[in-house]
Amino acid sequence: MTTAQQIDSHAEHPASRREWLGLAVLVLPTLLLALDMTVLHLAAPRLSADLQPSSSELLWILDIYGFMVAGFLITMGTLGDRIGRRRLLLAGALAFGVASVAAAFASSATSLIITRALLGIAGATLMPSTLSLIRNMFHVERERTLAITVWMTGFIVGSAIGPLVGGVMLEFFWWGSVFLLGVPVMALLLLVGPFLLPECRDENAGRLDVVSALLCIVALLLVIYGLKDTARDGLNLGALLAVVLGLVVGTVFTRRQRRLPDPMLDLTLFSRRAFTVSIFAMLMAIFALSGAWLMIFQYLQGVAGLSALEAGLVMLPAAILQTAASLVVPSLSRKLKPSVFTSLGLCVSVIGFCVLLLVQGRDGVALMALGTMLLGVGIMPVMIMGTDLVVSSVPPAKAGAAAATSETAAELGMALGIAVIGSVGAVIYQQYMAARLPDGLTPEQVEIASDTLGGALAVIKQLPPDTAQALLIVVQDGFASALHVNSLIGAVIMASAAVLTATCLRQVRLEG
């Protein structure tokens, strides 16, 4: 009997204690990946002072991880279907731990970019493996919804406590210490995973098509790079060629999948409305959110003048509310249709973006905290219910491919948000600064202050009091303008996602 047949034959059996303990194990890498993503934003000022990366190198340090995760997720998801999801998860955990140590002791910006890229490749093995294992461990609809909620809560908690944990680490240790958080977590996963997690695979999946894997990775990375470069430096020939070439490669990849008897990405999954709409809604929501999220951390430390630990404490109420909101989603999902619940939540996030439009200068910490609370609470329904709709709308044997597609949407949205919307904010800041810099700065100081917020703050420390105060006011107003533009873009995208779910999920309802 194949694995898929075994799953189907026990489709109505409730989960045992082993499955619930296994779920606790699966939450560990999810929590870590989210935590690792947010703590680096806090470490950026210390990292910049130590390694002295250029503004371009700093952006690559921050977003190369998301690029590589997005580029490799589909490949890793289908690889797990073939070689076994537990096997891939444990191999990825080992690689992630080793790469974490390498990143912690990186001695240059280039070496950190390389190790962050390796972390992204290793991270791509973890997320689809955890979600597809959940799909195969929990067969009762209500239990699976709860399990996915717990899994998503782990991701949310990791994102939320990242600033606090990072603040504590940076208060006492060097910036590289934030990467070492992954080592004990991955060690624990390697120790208990083989005993608590079942091995499952698609027995009929066939061999992994290496050509398809390469086409998928190249297409995603070229498109993301082209969009990032366009957003930062304007439309140019190199960026345009990258996007066009990426789309051409993507087209070749799609046509190849239609011809293969065992495609790497089963395009028939997109014939299911619940699957397709949920994928695009999650991508849009994360795209909108991540574009503003990076600027929130920069604002708290750079403009409001908070330490890393104080910034983490400011974000703590949002973390608590977000966690609480995730725990009530399962009960509300049984009372409200997905179209209603997800669209209402997305509208709450739109209000959160509108609150961020009111933030000005050093006195906007309270508004920033309120805006982030609304953003975090509002996005929970679409992330939890959307993920549930994605994995429950396909057969268990296709869980790896479905989970990978879902995570690709989230990671691609995150990478694009940082690259595109984040770069738009950087351009707004640079244009504002170039037009309003006070007199008394050297050409070198003008270039540094106009490039990044961190550079401007470093220049301020070198200036006489009067000139420093004048530049500080310009910096605060310029960064507020960039934050407002990013928030407005985010509000429009989030509102569009609300319309999409409200209109296209009306006939969909979760069972249980």
C-alpha positions in Angstrom: 0.0 0.0 0.0 1.4 3.4 -1.0 1.8 6.3 1.4 -1.1 8.2 -0.3 -3.4 5.1 0.1 -2.5 4.8 3.7 -3.4 8.4 4.3 -6.7 8.1 2.4 -7.6 4.9 4.4 -7.2 6.8 7.7 -8.7 10.1 6.5 -11.2 10.3 9.3 -9.0 9.1 12.2 -8.3 11.9 14.8 -4.7 12.7 15.6 -2.9 10.9 18.4 -0.6 12.4 21.0 2.4 11.7 18.8 1.0 13.9 16.0 0.4 16.8 18.4 3.9 16.4 19.8 5.2 16.3 16.2 3.3 19.5 15.5 5.3 21.2 18.4 8.5 20.0 16.7 7.3 21.5 13.4 6.6 24.8 14.9 10.3 25.2 15.9 11.8 25.8 12.4 8.8 28.0 11.5 9.3 30.2 14.6 13.1 30.4 13.9 12.8 31.4 10.3 10.4 34.2 11.2 12.6 35.3 14.1 15.7 35.2 11.9 14.1 37.5 9.4 13.1 40.3 11.9 16.2 40.3 14.1 18.4 41.1 11.2 16.5 44.4 10.6 17.4 45.4 14.2 21.0 44.4 13.7 21.4 46.4 10.5 22.8 49.6 12.2 25.4 47.6 14.2 26.2 45.4 11.2 26.7 48.6 9.0 29.1 50.1 11.5 31.2 46.9 11.6 31.3 45.7 8.0 30.7 49.1 6.4 28.6 47.8 3.5 27.4 50.2 0.7 23.7 50.9 0.6 23.4 48.4 -2.3 25.3 45.7 -0.3 23.1 46.4 2.8 19.9 45.9 0.7 21.4 42.6 -0.6 22.3 41.5 2.9 18.7 42.1 4.0 16.8 40.6 1.1 19.0 38.0 -0.5 17.6 35.5 2.0 14.1 36.1 0.9 15.1 36.0 -2.8 16.8 32.6 -2.4 13.9 31.2 -0.3 11.4 32.3 -3.0 13.5 31.0 -5.8 14.1 27.5 -4.3 10.7 26.8 -2.5 8.9 25.1 -5.4 12.0 23.0 -6.2 12.4 22.0 -2.6 8.7 21.3 -2.1 8.6 18.9 -5.0 11.9 17.4 -4.0 10.3 16.6 -0.6 7.4 14.9 -2.4 10.0 12.6 -4.0 12.7 11.8 -1.4 10.5 12.2 1.7 9.4 15.3 3.5 11.0 14.4 6.9 14.3 13.6 5.2 14.4 16.9 3.4 13.4 18.8 6.6 16.2 17.2 8.7 18.7 17.8 5.9 17.6 21.4 5.7 17.9 21.8 9.4 21.5 20.6 9.4 22.4 23.0 6.5 20.6 25.9 8.2 22.5 25.4 11.4 25.9 25.3 9.7 25.1 28.4 7.6 23.9 30.2 10.7 27.3 29.8 12.3 29.0 30.9 9.1 26.8 34.1 9.0 27.5 34.9 12.6 31.2 35.1 12.0 31.2 36.7 8.6 34.1 39.2 8.2 32.9 41.2 5.2 29.7 42.3 3.5 30.4 39.9 0.6 30.8 36.9 2.9 27.6 37.8 4.8 25.7 38.1 1.5 27.0 34.6 0.5 26.1 33.0 3.8 22.7 34.7 3.8 22.1 33.2 0.4 23.0 29.8 1.7 20.6 30.3 4.6 17.9 31.1 2.1 18.5 27.9 0.2 18.4 25.8 3.4 15.4 27.7 4.7 13.5 26.8 1.5 13.7 23.1 2.6 12.0 23.9 5.9 8.7 25.7 5.3 7.1 23.4 2.6 8.3 20.3 4.5 6.6 21.4 7.8 3.4 22.4 6.1 3.1 19.3 4.0 3.8 17.1 7.0 1.0 18.8 8.8 -1.3 18.0 5.8 -0.4 14.4 6.1 -0.5 14.1 9.9 -3.9 15.7 10.5 -6.8 14.4 8.4 -9.8 15.6 10.3 -10.8 19.1 9.0 -11.2 20.8 12.3 -7.9 19.3 13.7 -6.0 20.4 10.6 -7.3 23.9 10.8 -6.2 24.1 14.5 -2.8 22.5 13.5 -2.3 25.1 10.8 -3.3 27.8 13.2 -0.7 26.7 15.7 1.9 26.5 12.9 1.0 30.0 11.7 1.0 31.3 15.2 4.6 30.0 15.5 5.5 32.1 12.5 3.7 35.1 13.9 5.2 34.8 17.3 8.7 34.5 15.8 8.1 37.6 13.7 6.7 39.4 16.7 9.3 38.5 19.3 12.1 38.9 16.9 12.6 42.6 17.8 12.5 41.9 21.5 14.9 38.9 21.3 17.1 40.7 19.0 17.1 43.8 21.2 18.2 41.7 24.2 20.9 39.9 22.1 22.3 43.2 20.7 22.3 44.8 24.1 24.9 42.3 25.4 26.5 40.7 22.3 27.8 41.5 18.8 25.5 41.7 15.8 26.5 38.1 14.6 24.9 36.6 17.8 21.4 36.9 16.3 22.3 34.2 13.8 23.4 31.8 16.5 19.8 31.6 17.7 19.2 29.0 15.0 21.8 26.5 16.2 20.1 25.1 19.3 16.7 25.1 17.6 18.0 23.1 14.6 19.9 20.8 17.0 16.7 20.0 18.9 14.8 19.4 15.6 17.5 16.9 14.5 17.4 15.1 17.8 13.6 14.6 18.2 12.4 14.9 14.6 13.2 11.3 13.6 11.1 9.9 16.5 8.0 12.2 16.3 7.6 12.9 12.6 6.4 10.4 10.1 8.0 10.0 6.7 5.7 10.6 3.8 6.2 11.1 0.1 4.3 10.9 -3.2 5.1 7.4 -4.3 3.9 8.2 -7.9 5.8 11.5 -8.2 8.7 10.1 -10.4 12.1 11.6 -10.5 12.9 15.3 -10.0 13.4 17.1 -13.3 16.6 19.0 -12.8 16.0 21.2 -15.9 12.7 22.3 -14.6 14.2 23.1 -11.2 16.9 25.3 -12.8 14.4 27.1 -15.0 12.2 27.8 -12.0 15.0 29.2 -9.9 16.5 31.3 -12.7 13.1 32.7 -13.8 12.2 33.8 -10.2 15.6 35.4 -9.4 15.8 37.3 -12.7 12.4 38.8 -12.3 12.9 39.8 -8.7 16.3 41.3 -9.5 14.9 43.3 -12.4 12.0 44.7 -10.3 14.4 45.5 -7.4 16.8 47.3 -9.7 14.0 49.3 -11.4 12.5 50.4 -8.2 15.8 51.6 -6.8 17.5 53.2 -9.9 14.6 53.7 -12.3 13.9 51.9 -15.5 17.2 50.9 -17.2 18.3 48.5 -19.9 19.8 46.0 -17.5 16.8 45.7 -15.3 14.4 45.5 -18.3 16.5 42.7 -19.8 16.5 40.8 -16.5 12.7 41.0 -16.2 12.1 40.1 -19.9 14.6 37.2 -19.7 13.0 36.0 -16.5 9.6 36.0 -18.1 10.9 34.1 -21.1 12.5 31.5 -18.9 9.3 31.3 -16.9 7.3 30.7 -20.0 9.7 27.9 -21.0 9.3 26.4 -17.5 5.5 26.6 -17.8 5.4 24.9 -21.2 7.7 22.2 -20.0 5.4 21.4 -17.0 2.5 21.0 -19.4 4.4 18.4 -21.4 6.0 16.4 -18.6 4.1 13.3 -17.3 5.4 14.1 -13.8 5.7 17.9 -13.7 7.7 19.6 -11.0 4.8 22.1 -10.6 1.4 20.6 -11.2 -0.4 23.5 -13.0 -3.7 21.7 -12.6 -3.7 22.8 -9.0 -4.5 26.3 -10.2 -7.8 25.1 -11.7 -9.1 25.1 -8.1 -10.5 28.5 -7.3 -9.9 28.3 -3.6 -6.3 27.4 -4.2 -5.6 30.1 -6.8 -7.4 33.0 -5.0 -5.8 32.1 -1.7 -2.3 32.0 -3.2 -2.7 35.5 -4.8 -4.4 37.0 -1.7 -1.5 35.9 0.5 1.1 37.1 -2.0 -0.6 40.6 -2.2 -1.0 40.9 1.6 2.6 40.0 2.4 3.8 42.2 -0.5 2.0 45.2 1.0 3.1 44.4 4.6 6.8 43.8 4.0 7.3 47.0 2.1 6.4 49.0 5.2 7.8 46.6 7.8 11.4 47.3 7.1 10.8 51.1 7.4 9.0 50.6 10.8 12.1 49.2 12.4 14.3 51.9 10.9 11.9 54.6 12.1 11.9 53.3 15.7 15.7 53.3 15.9 16.8 55.9 13.5 14.1 58.6 13.8 12.6 58.0 17.2 16.0 57.4 18.7 15.1 54.1 20.5 17.6 51.4 21.2 17.2 48.0 19.7 15.8 46.7 23.0 13.4 49.7 23.4 12.2 49.1 19.8 11.5 45.5 20.6 9.4 46.5 23.7 7.4 49.0 21.6 6.5 46.1 19.3 5.6 43.8 22.2 1.9 44.8 22.4 1.4 44.1 18.7 3.0 40.7 19.2 0.6 39.8 22.0 -2.5 41.0 20.1 -1.3 39.2 17.0 -0.9 35.9 18.8 -4.2 36.3 20.5 -5.9 37.0 17.2 -4.4 33.9 15.6 -5.9 31.7 18.4 -9.5 32.9 17.7 -9.3 32.4 14.0 -10.3 28.6 14.0 -13.5 29.3 16.0 -14.5 32.3 13.9 -13.7 30.4 10.7 -16.5 28.0 11.5 -19.0 30.9 11.8 -17.9 33.2 9.0 -17.4 32.4 5.3 -13.8 32.7 4.1 -14.8 35.5 1.8 -16.2 37.6 4.7 -13.6 36.8 7.3 -10.5 37.3 5.1 -11.8 40.5 3.5 -12.8 42.0 6.9 -9.3 41.3 8.3 -7.7 42.8 5.2 -9.8 45.9 5.7 -8.5 46.2 9.3 -4.9 46.1 7.8 -5.9 48.9 5.4 -6.8 51.0 8.5 -3.4 50.1 10.0 -1.7 51.6 6.9 -3.8 54.7 7.2 -2.7 55.1 10.8 0.9 55.0 9.6 0.1 57.9 7.2 -0.3 60.1 10.4 3.2 59.3 11.8 5.5 62.4 11.9 8.9 63.0 13.4 10.0 61.6 16.8 6.6 61.8 18.3 4.9 59.1 16.3 5.9 56.0 18.3 2.4 55.6 19.7 0.8 55.8 16.2 3.4 53.5 14.9 2.6 50.9 17.6 -1.2 51.2 16.9 -0.6 50.9 13.1 1.5 47.7 13.5 -1.2 46.2 15.9 -3.9 46.7 13.2 -1.6 45.4 10.4 -0.7 42.3 12.4 -4.3 41.4 13.5 -5.8 42.1 10.2 -3.6 39.9 8.2 -4.1 36.8 10.4 -7.4 35.5 8.7 -6.0 35.5 5.2 -2.8 33.9 6.3 -4.4 31.1 8.4 -7.5 30.5 6.3 -5.7 31.0 3.1 -3.1 28.4 4.0 -5.8 26.0 5.1 -7.7 26.4 1.9 -4.5 25.8 -0.1 -3.5 22.6 1.6 -7.0 21.2 2.0 -8.0 21.7 -1.6 -5.5 19.2 -3.0 -5.0 15.5 -2.4 -2.6 14.5 0.4 -0.1 13.2 -2.1 0.2 16.7 -3.6 0.7 18.4 -0.2 4.3 19.2 -0.8 3.7 20.9 -4.1 0.7 22.8 -2.6 2.6 23.8 0.5 5.6 24.9 -1.5 3.4 27.0 -3.8 1.8 28.6 -0.8 5.1 29.4 0.8 6.5 30.6 -2.5 3.7 33.1 -2.7 4.4 34.4 0.8 8.2 34.5 0.4 7.9 36.0 -3.1 5.6 38.6 -1.7 8.1 39.4 1.1 11.0 39.6 -1.3 9.2 41.8 -3.7 7.9 44.0 -0.9 11.4 44.7 0.4 12.8 45.0 -3.1 10.1 47.0 -4.8 8.1 49.0 -2.2 11.2 49.3 0.0 13.2 50.6 -2.8 10.5 53.1 -3.8 10.7 54.4 -0.2 14.5 54.7 -0.5 14.1 56.7 -3.7 11.5 59.1 -2.1 13.9 59.6 0.8 16.9 60.3 -1.5 14.9 62.8 -3.6 13.6 64.6 -0.5 17.1 64.8 1.0 18.8 66.0 -2.2 16.4 68.9 -2.5 16.5 70.1 1.2 19.9 69.4 2.7 21.2 72.4 4.8 24.3 74.3 3.9 27.6 73.4 5.5 28.0 69.8 4.4 30.9 68.5 2.4 30.2 66.7 -1.0 31.0 63.4 0.7 28.6 64.1 3.6 25.9 65.1 1.1 26.3 61.8 -0.7 26.2 59.7 2.5 23.3 61.6 4.1 21.2 61.4 0.9 21.8 57.7 0.5 20.4 56.0 3.7 18.9 56.9 7.0 21.9 55.3 8.8 24.3 57.3 6.8 22.5 60.5 7.6 22.6 59.8 11.3 26.3 59.1 11.1 26.9 62.4 9.4 24.8 64.2 12.0 27.3 63.1 14.7 30.1 64.8 12.8 28.4 68.3 12.5 28.2 71.4 14.7 25.0 71.5 16.8 23.1 74.0 14.7 23.8 72.2 11.4 23.2 68.8 13.0 19.8 69.9 14.2 18.8 71.3 10.8 19.9 68.1 9.1 18.1 66.0 11.7 14.8 67.8 11.0 15.2 67.2 7.2 16.1 63.5 7.8 13.0 63.0 10.0 10.7 64.7 7.5 12.3 62.9 4.5 11.9 59.5 6.2 8.3 60.2 7.2 7.6 61.1 3.5 9.1 57.7 2.4 7.1 55.9 5.1 3.9 57.6 4.0 4.4 56.6 0.3 5.1 53.0 1.3 2.0 53.0 3.5 -0.2 54.4 0.8 1.0 51.8 -1.7 0.5 49.1 0.9 -3.1 50.3 1.7 -4.0 50.2 -2.0 -2.6 46.6 -2.5 -4.2 45.4 0.7 -7.6 46.9 -0.3 -7.3 45.1 -3.7 -6.6 41.8 -1.9 -9.8 42.4 0.2 -11.8 42.9 -2.9 -10.3 39.8 -4.5 -11.2 37.5 -1.5 -14.7 39.1 -1.0 -15.7 38.5 -4.6 -13.9 35.3 -5.6 -14.3 33.2 -2.4 -18.0 33.6 -2.0 -18.8 30.0 -2.9 -16.0 28.6 -0.7 -16.6 27.4 2.9 -14.3 25.5 5.2 -15.7 22.3 6.6 -15.6 21.4 10.3 
